[in-house]
Amino acid sequence: MIHAGLVGAIGYGGRELIRLLSMHPEAELVAAAELEGGKRLDEILPAFGKITDVVCETFDAKALAAKCDVVFLAVPGTQSMALGAALRAEGVRTLDMGADFRLKDTALFKQYYKADHVAPELLPEAVYGLVPFYRDQLRGAELVAVPGCYPASVIFPLKPLLDAPMADVPIVVDTISGLSGAGRALFEAFHFPEMNENVKAYKIGVHQHTPEIEQELEFRRKVQFTPHVGPYNRGILSTITVHLKEPFEVAPYYQRYADEPFVRVLGEGKLAELKYVRGSSFCDFGWVLDERTSNLVIVSAIDNLVGGTAGMAIQCMNIVFGLEETSGLRMAGMAP
């Protein structure tokens, strides 16, 4: 049995990880940490009554290392680099569900996250956890940077197309996330009266996930990334517009996903919907080739808390420890 620890247990990503671990046949949560400890998790999060009796402790890297085979970090951006460095110094495997170890270029990190990276020496060992492309590197990895949810919804459809005849213009990505993507911190912009019956764009041209997407596209394509937030709890729907030099047969580029357990290529004319991925690890996408405009329009859907965060972290853990990678994750989307 794998003994897992979690730092950042009461955030939305952390809560989802607890839920998934509670159903995992070969892993269990044995420790949880916050800046302040002392309460049982099921006191703080009543949904986990009769599920876990773990007490939330104050973060202590040495204590976590003594109990855990792996520790997950589920804290906001810029907060996990110091925690991850402390855990790695104690020799414990670390899976960061935040952003701090994703970007290899510290200058880009500072530009987009407005902070200096305090553990740049760990970046070379951090494996980006987008499984279809880094499966071999994940086996036995000591530090994993779990991908962001927006980036996963974009990279899955785009990365196989890098050698396709795309025009040399920015790829336009319009994507909309449920409110859980903004985290549990209180901001007036996300209060019910502000978001009910409302959809809005934000951080156009400066969103922190832009360099993550471009890095995983090998900096061969620029991306015009426009995120939106909508009045629903979870899920990301991304509409990706690629201008082409010439029409081409799209489906063969996606043959690499035929045996991928959590990527469902729907095909031409079949567009993804959130209701079919909600609560699951699946990323669905399909496309339309618009010959009138010479645009390939791809629509992808992912659950931001499972397919893009906690579920992807569990899949990475499974591979790191040599387990069946779908263990604990074979769940269909919750529709309706």
Backbone hydrogen bonds in HBPLUS format (Angstrom, degrees):
<---DONOR---> <-ACCEPTOR-->    atom                        ^
c    i                          cat <-CA-CA->   ^        H-A-AA   ^      H-
h    n   atom  resd res      DA  || num        DHA   H-A  angle D-A-AA Bond
n    s   type  num  typ     dist DA aas  dist angle  dist       angle   num
A0002-ILE N   A0026-GLU O   2.96 MM  24  6.19 171.6  1.96 137.1 139.5     1
A0028-GLU N   A0002-ILE O   2.93 MM  26  6.30 155.2  2.00 174.2 175.8     2
A0069-ASP N   A0003-HIS O   2.71 MM  66  5.25 159.9  1.75 143.3 150.0     3
A0070-VAL N   A0003-HIS O   3.35 MM  67  6.73 149.8  2.45 156.3 158.2     4
A0004-ALA N   A0028-GLU O   2.89 MM  24  5.90 170.8  1.90 164.8 162.9     5
A0030-VAL N   A0004-ALA O   2.83 MM  26  5.77 170.5  1.84 161.3 162.7     6
A0005-GLY N   A0070-VAL O   2.86 MM  65  6.28 149.6  1.96 148.4 158.0     7
A0072-PHE N   A0005-GLY O   2.84 MM  67  6.11 166.6  1.86 143.3 144.0     8
A0006-LEU N   A0031-ALA O   2.97 MM  25  6.36 137.7  2.15 132.0 144.7     9
A0033-ALA N   A0006-LEU O   2.81 MM  27  6.26 147.7  1.91 156.9 161.7    10
A0007-VAL N   A0072-PHE O   2.85 MM  65  6.20 161.6  1.88 163.2 169.3    11
A0074-ALA N   A0007-VAL O   2.73 MM  67  5.90 165.6  1.75 174.4 178.8    12
A0008-GLY N   A0033-ALA O   3.01 MM  25  6.36 163.1  2.04 176.7 171.7    13
A0015-ARG N   A0011-GLY O   2.86 MM   4  6.08 159.3  1.90 155.3 161.0    14
A0016-GLU N   A0012-TYR O   3.08 MM   4  6.30 157.3  2.14 145.0 150.7    15
A0017-LEU N   A0013-GLY O   3.03 MM   4  6.29 148.1  2.14 142.2 151.2    16
A0018-ILE N   A0014-GLY O   2.99 MM   4  6.33 156.6  2.05 152.0 157.6    17
A0019-ARG N   A0015-ARG O   3.05 MM   4  6.37 159.7  2.09 149.2 154.3    18
A0020-LEU N   A0016-GLU O   3.00 MM   4  6.26 159.9  2.04 149.3 154.1    19
A0021-LEU N   A0017-LEU O   2.84 MM   4  6.02 164.1  1.86 155.6 160.2    20
A0022-SER N   A0018-ILE O   2.97 MM   4  6.08 146.5  2.08 145.5 154.2    21
A0023-MET N   A0020-LEU O   3.09 MM   3  5.40 150.7  2.18 105.5 114.2    22
A0024-HIS N   A0021-LEU O   3.10 MM   3  4.94 159.0  2.15 101.5 108.1    23
A0057-GLU N   A0032-ALA O   2.82 MM  25  6.12 175.0  1.82 147.3 146.3    24
A0034-GLU N   A0057-GLU O   2.87 MM  23  6.24 151.5  1.95 163.4 172.7    25
A0059-PHE N   A0034-GLU O   3.19 MM  25  5.83 136.2  2.39 148.3 152.3    26
A0038-GLY N   A0056-CYS O   2.51 MM  18  5.68 154.9  1.57 174.5 170.1    27
A0056-CYS N   A0039-LYS O   2.70 MM  17  5.49 162.9  1.72 156.6 155.3    28
A0043-GLU N   A0040-ARG O   2.99 MM   3  5.29 148.5  2.09 106.1 116.1    29
A0044-ILE N   A0040-ARG O   3.27 MM   4  6.72 153.9  2.34 150.4 156.9    30
A0041-LEU N   A0054-VAL O   2.89 MM  13  5.94 170.9  1.90 171.1 168.1    31
A0045-LEU N   A0041-LEU O   2.69 MM   4  5.78 161.9  1.72 157.1 163.4    32
A0048-PHE N   A0045-LEU O   2.99 MM   3  6.05 174.7  1.99 136.2 137.9    33
A0049-GLY N   A0046-PRO O   3.11 MM   3  5.42 158.9  2.16 120.7 118.3    34
A0051-ILE N   A0048-PHE O   2.97 MM   3  4.92 152.6  2.05 124.6 123.1    35
A0052-THR N   A0048-PHE O   3.23 MM   4  6.08 154.2  2.30 166.5 159.3    36
A0064-LEU N   A0060-ASP O   2.97 MM   4  6.22 161.6  2.00 159.7 165.3    37
A0065-ALA N   A0061-ALA O   2.92 MM   4  6.07 157.7  1.97 147.4 153.8    38
A0066-ALA N   A0062-LYS O   3.08 MM   4  6.30 143.6  2.21 142.3 151.4    39
A0067-LYS N   A0064-LEU O   3.10 MM   3  5.29 135.6  2.31 101.1 112.9    40
A0068-CYS N   A0064-LEU O   2.87 MM   4  5.77 150.6  1.96 158.6 166.8    41
A0071-VAL N   A0093-ARG O   2.92 MM  22  6.33 152.2  2.00 149.6 157.4    42
A0095-LEU N   A0071-VAL O   2.94 MM  24  6.28 162.6  1.97 152.1 156.5    43
A0073-LEU N   A0095-LEU O   2.90 MM  22  6.23 156.1  1.95 148.9 151.2    44
A0097-MET N   A0073-LEU O   2.77 MM  24  5.65 161.2  1.81 153.9 160.2    45
A0079-GLN N   A0076-PRO O   3.07 MM   3  5.78 155.4  2.14 139.8 144.5    46
A0084-GLY N   A0080-SER O   2.67 MM   4  5.65 159.6  1.71 149.9 156.2    47
A0085-ALA N   A0081-MET O   2.98 MM   4  6.09 152.0  2.06 139.4 146.9    48
A0086-ALA N   A0082-ALA O   3.04 MM   4  6.28 154.4  2.11 144.5 150.9    49
A0087-LEU N   A0083-LEU O   2.99 MM   4  6.28 157.6  2.05 150.1 156.1    50
A0088-ARG N   A0084-GLY O   2.88 MM   4  6.06 164.0  1.91 151.6 156.2    51
A0089-ALA N   A0085-ALA O   2.95 MM   4  6.07 146.5  2.07 141.0 150.0    52
A0090-GLU N   A0087-LEU O   3.01 MM   3  5.18 136.1  2.21  99.3 111.8    53
A0092-VAL N   A0087-LEU O   3.24 MM   5  5.73 164.2  2.27 148.2 143.8    54
A0091-GLY N   A0088-ARG O   2.93 MM   3  4.84 155.5  1.99 100.2 107.8    55
A0094-THR N   A0142-GLU O   2.95 MM  48  6.27 163.9  1.98 151.1 154.0    56
A0144-VAL N   A0094-THR O   2.98 MM  50  6.45 156.7  2.03 155.2 162.5    57
A0096-ASP N   A0144-VAL O   2.86 MM  48  6.12 159.2  1.90 176.7 171.5    58
A0146-VAL N   A0096-ASP O   2.90 MM  50  5.87 154.9  1.97 152.2 159.8    59
A0102-ARG N   A0099-ALA O   3.27 MM   3  5.59 171.9  2.28 117.6 119.4    60
A0109-PHE N   A0105-ASP O   3.09 MM   4  6.46 155.2  2.15 147.0 154.6    61
A0110-LYS N   A0106-THR O   2.96 MM   4  6.17 160.5  2.00 144.4 148.4    62
A0111-GLN N   A0107-ALA O   2.97 MM   4  6.17 155.8  2.03 144.1 151.2    63
A0112-TYR N   A0108-LEU O   2.98 MM   4  6.12 164.2  2.00 155.5 157.9    64
A0113-TYR N   A0109-PHE O   2.78 MM   4  5.58 154.3  1.85 150.3 157.9    65
A0114-LYS N   A0110-LYS O   2.89 MM   4  4.84 127.6  2.17 125.0 130.8    66
A0122-LEU N   A0119-ALA O   3.07 MM   3  5.82 165.0  2.09 122.1 126.6    67
A0123-LEU N   A0120-PRO O   3.15 MM   3  5.40 153.3  2.23 107.4 115.0    68
A0125-GLU N   A0122-LEU O   3.14 MM   3  5.66 134.5  2.35 111.5 122.7    69
A0126-ALA N   A0123-LEU O   3.17 MM   3  5.14 145.1  2.30 101.3 111.5    70
A0127-VAL N   A0143-LEU O   2.98 MM  16  6.40 162.9  2.01 147.9 149.4    71
A0145-ALA N   A0127-VAL O   2.85 MM  18  5.83 163.3  1.88 138.2 143.8    72
A0129-GLY N   A0145-ALA O   2.90 MM  16  5.70 169.5  1.91 143.0 141.5    73
A0133-PHE N   A0130-LEU O   3.06 MM   3  5.99 151.1  2.15 132.9 139.6    74
A0134-TYR N   A0130-LEU O   3.22 MM   4  6.05 131.0  2.48 140.1 149.8    75
A0134-TYR N   A0131-VAL O   3.17 MM   3  5.16 140.0  2.34 103.3 114.5    76
A0135-ARG N   A0131-VAL O   2.99 MM   4  4.95 112.2  2.47 160.8 150.7    77
A0138-LEU N   A0134-TYR O   2.98 MM   4  6.15 141.3  2.13 152.6 164.0    78
A0138-LEU N   A0135-ARG O   3.19 MM   3  5.18 128.1  2.47  94.5 108.2    79
A0141-ALA N   A0138-LEU O   2.99 MM   3  5.01 174.6  1.99 122.7 122.6    80
A0140-GLY N   A0320-VAL O   3.25 MM 180  4.64 144.1  2.38 106.0 116.0    81
A0152-ALA N   A0148-GLY O   3.07 MM   4  6.18 158.1  2.11 141.9 147.9    82
A0153-SER N   A0149-CYS O   3.27 MM   4  6.48 161.2  2.31 150.2 154.0    83
A0154-VAL N   A0151-PRO O   2.99 MM   3  5.13 139.6  2.16 102.7 114.8    84
A0155-ILE N   A0151-PRO O   2.70 MM   4  5.78 172.6  1.70 172.0 173.7    85
A0156-PHE N   A0152-ALA O   3.23 MM   4  5.93 168.7  2.24 142.5 146.0    86
A0158-LEU N   A0154-VAL O   3.21 MM   4  6.28 151.2  2.30 144.8 153.5    87
A0159-LYS N   A0155-ILE O   2.90 MM   4  5.44 172.2  1.91 150.1 152.7    88
A0161-LEU N   A0158-LEU O   2.85 MM   3  5.37 150.9  1.94 119.3 129.0    89
A0162-LEU N   A0159-LYS O   3.36 MM   3  5.70 169.0  2.38 118.7 118.3    90
A0164-ALA N   A0161-LEU O   2.87 MM   3  5.05 162.9  1.90 115.0 120.4    91
A0166-MET N   A0164-ALA O   2.75 MM   2  5.71 132.5  1.98 114.0  98.4    92
A0245-LYS N   A0165-PRO O   2.91 MM  80  5.51 169.7  1.92 139.5 142.8    93
A0167-ALA N   A0243-HIS O   2.73 MM  76  5.49 165.5  1.75 137.3 141.1    94
A0171-ILE N   A0222-LYS O   2.88 MM  51  6.28 161.7  1.92 155.9 151.8    95
A0224-GLN N   A0171-ILE O   2.71 MM  53  5.93 164.7  1.74 155.0 160.4    96
A0172-VAL N   A0241-THR O   3.09 MM  69  5.09 156.7  2.15 154.6 151.0    97
A0241-THR N   A0172-VAL O   2.75 MM  69  5.09 171.4  1.76 158.6 161.5    98
A0173-VAL N   A0224-GLN O   2.87 MM  51  5.93 179.7  1.87 153.1 153.1    99
A0226-THR N   A0173-VAL O   2.82 MM  53  6.09 164.5  1.85 168.1 173.5   100
A0174-ASP N   A0239-THR O   2.90 MM  65  5.22 173.5  1.90 158.7 158.9   101
A0239-THR N   A0174-ASP O   2.73 MM  65  5.22 175.8  1.74 159.9 161.4   102
A0175-THR N   A0226-THR O   3.12 MM  51  6.41 164.6  2.14 150.0 152.9   103
A0228-HIS N   A0175-THR O   2.66 MM  53  5.94 128.9  1.92 148.9 164.7   104
A0176-ILE N   A0237-LEU O   2.89 MM  61  5.43 159.1  1.94 146.7 152.7   105
A0237-LEU N   A0176-ILE O   3.02 MM  61  5.43 155.7  2.08 152.0 157.7   106
A0177-SER N   A0228-HIS O   2.96 MM  51  6.21 157.8  2.01 134.3 138.1   107
A0230-GLY N   A0177-SER O   2.91 MM  53  6.10 159.6  1.95 160.3 162.3   108
A0178-GLY N   A0235-GLY O   2.93 MM  57  5.46 138.9  2.10 152.8 163.7   109
A0181-GLY N   A0178-GLY O   3.11 MM   3  5.94 158.7  2.15 121.8 127.5   110
A0179-LEU N   A0232-TYR O   2.74 MM  53  6.08 150.7  1.82 172.0 169.9   111
A0182-ALA N   A0179-LEU O   3.00 MM   3  5.61 160.2  2.04 117.2 123.0   112
A0180-SER N   A0233-ASN O   2.99 MM  53  5.55 154.7  2.05 144.7 151.5   113
A0183-GLY N   A0180-SER O   3.02 MM   3  5.33 165.0  2.04 112.5 116.9   114
A0190-PHE N   A0187-PHE O   2.97 MM   3  5.62 154.4  2.04 118.6 125.8   115
A0191-HIS N   A0188-GLU O   3.08 MM   3  5.27 171.4  2.08 114.0 116.7   116
A0194-GLU N   A0191-HIS O   2.90 MM   3  5.33 131.7  2.14 111.5 125.4   117
A0195-MET N   A0191-HIS O   3.05 MM   4  6.29 145.9  2.17 155.0 165.5   118
A0196-ASN N   A0192-PHE O   2.80 MM   4  5.52 159.6  1.84 161.1 162.5   119
A0198-ASN N   A0195-MET O   3.00 MM   3  4.96 130.8  2.25 143.1 130.4   120
A0200-LYS N   A0229-VAL O   3.22 MM  29  5.70 159.6  2.27 150.3 155.7   121
A0229-VAL N   A0200-LYS O   2.92 MM  29  5.70 148.4  2.02 153.0 161.8   122
A0202-TYR N   A0227-PRO O   3.11 MM  25  6.08 148.8  2.21 157.4 157.2   123
A0206-VAL N   A0203-LYS O   3.27 MM   3  5.38 159.4  2.32 113.2 118.8   124
A0210-THR N   A0207-HIS O   3.09 MM   3  5.79 165.0  2.11 121.1 125.9   125
A0213-ILE N   A0209-HIS O   3.07 MM   4  6.33 159.7  2.11 155.7 159.6   126
A0214-GLU N   A0210-THR O   3.04 MM   4  6.32 169.8  2.05 157.0 159.7   127
A0215-GLN N   A0211-PRO O   2.80 MM   4  5.81 150.5  1.89 140.7 148.8   128
A0216-GLU N   A0212-GLU O   3.17 MM   4  6.37 160.4  2.21 144.5 148.6   129
A0217-LEU N   A0213-ILE O   3.02 MM   4  6.31 118.4  2.41 138.1 154.8   130
A0217-LEU N   A0214-GLU O   3.18 MM   3  4.88 141.3  2.33  90.9 102.2   131
A0219-PHE N   A0214-GLU O   2.78 MM   5  5.06 157.0  1.84 166.1 158.1   132
A0218-GLU N   A0215-GLN O   2.91 MM   3  5.03 142.5  2.05 110.7 113.3   133
A0220-ARG N   A0217-LEU O   3.09 MM   3  6.03 168.8  2.11 124.6 127.8   134
A0232-TYR N   A0230-GLY O   2.94 MM   2  5.79 140.3  2.10  99.9  90.8   135
A0236-ILE N   A0302-ILE O   2.74 MM  66  5.32 151.9  1.82 165.6 171.2   136
A0302-ILE N   A0236-ILE O   3.01 MM  66  5.32 149.0  2.11 147.2 155.7   137
A0238-SER N   A0300-SER O   2.88 MM  62  5.18 161.6  1.92 144.9 151.2   138
A0300-SER N   A0238-SER O   2.87 MM  62  5.18 159.4  1.91 148.5 155.2   139
A0240-ILE N   A0298-ILE O   2.77 MM  58  5.00 168.6  1.78 155.0 159.0   140
A0298-ILE N   A0240-ILE O   2.83 MM  58  5.00 164.3  1.85 150.0 153.6   141
A0242-VAL N   A0296-LEU O   2.86 MM  54  5.05 170.3  1.87 150.4 153.7   142
A0296-LEU N   A0242-VAL O   2.78 MM  54  5.05 168.0  1.79 152.7 155.8   143
A0244-LEU N   A0294-SER O   2.85 MM  50  5.56 171.3  1.86 172.1 171.8   144
A0253-TYR N   A0250-VAL O   3.00 MM   3  5.84 146.1  2.12 129.7 137.5   145
A0254-TYR N   A0251-ALA O   2.93 MM   3  5.49 154.5  2.00 118.9 126.8   146
A0255-GLN N   A0252-PRO O   3.30 MM   3  5.36 169.6  2.31 109.2 109.9   147
A0257-TYR N   A0254-TYR O   3.07 MM   3  5.74 162.6  2.10 118.6 123.6   148
A0258-ALA N   A0255-GLN O   3.00 MM   3  5.38 169.6  2.01 119.7 122.3   149
A0260-GLU N   A0257-TYR O   3.02 MM   3  4.96 161.6  2.05 106.5 112.4   150
A0283-CYS N   A0262-PHE O   2.88 MM  21  6.27 145.4  2.01 149.9 159.5   151
A0264-ARG N   A0283-CYS O   2.91 MM  19  6.16 166.4  1.93 150.8 155.3   152
A0285-PHE N   A0264-ARG O   3.15 MM  21  6.65 150.1  2.25 163.0 163.4   153
A0266-LEU N   A0285-PHE O   2.77 MM  19  5.68 158.9  1.82 148.4 152.6   154
A0270-LYS N   A0267-GLY O   3.37 MM   3  5.69 162.7  2.40 124.6 124.8   155
A0287-TRP N   A0267-GLY O   3.32 MM  20  6.42 154.1  2.40 128.3 132.2   156
A0269-GLY N   A0287-TRP O   2.59 MM  18  5.68 165.4  1.61 168.3 169.5   157
A0276-TYR N   A0273-GLU O   3.37 MM   3  5.99 153.7  2.45 112.4 118.6   158
A0277-VAL N   A0274-LEU O   3.04 MM   3  5.53 160.6  2.08 117.8 123.8   159
A0278-ARG N   A0274-LEU O   3.07 MM   4  5.99 133.1  2.30 159.5 173.2   160
A0280-SER N   A0277-VAL O   2.94 MM   3  5.34 149.5  2.03 146.8 142.1   161
A0334-MET N   A0278-ARG O   2.61 MM  56  5.36 160.7  1.65 150.6 157.3   162
A0284-ASP N   A0301-ALA O   3.06 MM  17  5.31 153.6  2.13 150.0 155.5   163
A0301-ALA N   A0284-ASP O   2.83 MM  17  5.31 149.8  1.92 151.3 157.9   164
A0286-GLY N   A0299-VAL O   3.14 MM  13  5.69 151.3  2.23 148.3 153.8   165
A0299-VAL N   A0286-GLY O   2.96 MM  13  5.69 163.6  1.98 154.9 160.0   166
A0288-VAL N   A0297-VAL O   2.85 MM   9  5.28 149.0  1.94 146.7 157.1   167
A0297-VAL N   A0288-VAL O   2.89 MM   9  5.28 173.5  1.89 165.1 163.4   168
A0290-ASP N   A0295-ASN O   2.81 MM   5  5.26 155.5  1.87 178.4 172.1   169
A0294-SER N   A0290-ASP O   2.86 MM   4  5.70 123.5  2.18 143.5 160.5   170
A0295-ASN N   A0290-ASP O   3.18 MM   5  5.26 145.6  2.31 144.3 145.3   171
A0306-VAL N   A0303-ASP O   3.29 MM   3  5.45 136.2  2.49 102.0 113.3   172
A0308-GLY N   A0303-ASP O   2.99 MM   5  6.23 142.0  2.14 158.9 157.5   173
A0310-ALA N   A0305-LEU O   2.96 MM   5  5.88 141.6  2.11 132.0 132.4   174
A0309-THR N   A0306-VAL O   3.34 MM   3  5.25 152.5  2.42  99.7 107.2   175
A0311-GLY N   A0306-VAL O   2.73 MM   5  4.19 119.0  2.11 107.5 122.3   176
A0312-MET N   A0306-VAL O   3.08 MM   6  6.56 130.7  2.33 175.5 161.7   177
A0313-ALA N   A0309-THR O   2.93 MM   4  6.15 147.8  2.04 147.5 157.5   178
A0314-ILE N   A0310-ALA O   2.94 MM   4  6.26 152.3  2.02 147.8 154.8   179
A0315-GLN N   A0311-GLY O   2.94 MM   4  6.22 158.9  1.98 147.6 153.5   180
A0316-CYS N   A0312-MET O   2.96 MM   4  6.19 157.4  2.01 145.1 151.1   181
A0317-MET N   A0313-ALA O   2.89 MM   4  6.17 159.9  1.93 147.5 153.2   182
A0318-ASN N   A0314-ILE O   2.87 MM   4  6.13 160.7  1.90 154.4 159.1   183
A0319-ILE N   A0315-GLN O   3.17 MM   4  6.48 156.3  2.23 146.8 151.9   184
A0320-VAL N   A0316-CYS O   2.86 MM   4  6.11 165.7  1.88 158.6 163.1   185
A0321-PHE N   A0317-MET O   3.02 MM   4  6.20 157.5  2.07 155.3 159.4   186
A0323-LEU N   A0318-ASN O   2.70 MM   5  4.76 150.5  1.79 158.3 154.7   187
A0322-GLY N   A0319-ILE O   3.08 MM   3  4.98 162.1  2.12 103.8 109.1   188
A0327-SER N   A0324-GLU O   2.94 MM   3  5.47 165.0  1.96 123.7 127.4   189
A0329-LEU N   A0326-THR O   2.91 MM   3  5.27 158.2  1.96 142.0 139.7   190
A0331-MET N   A0329-LEU O   2.70 MM   2  5.66 124.7  2.00 118.4 100.9   191
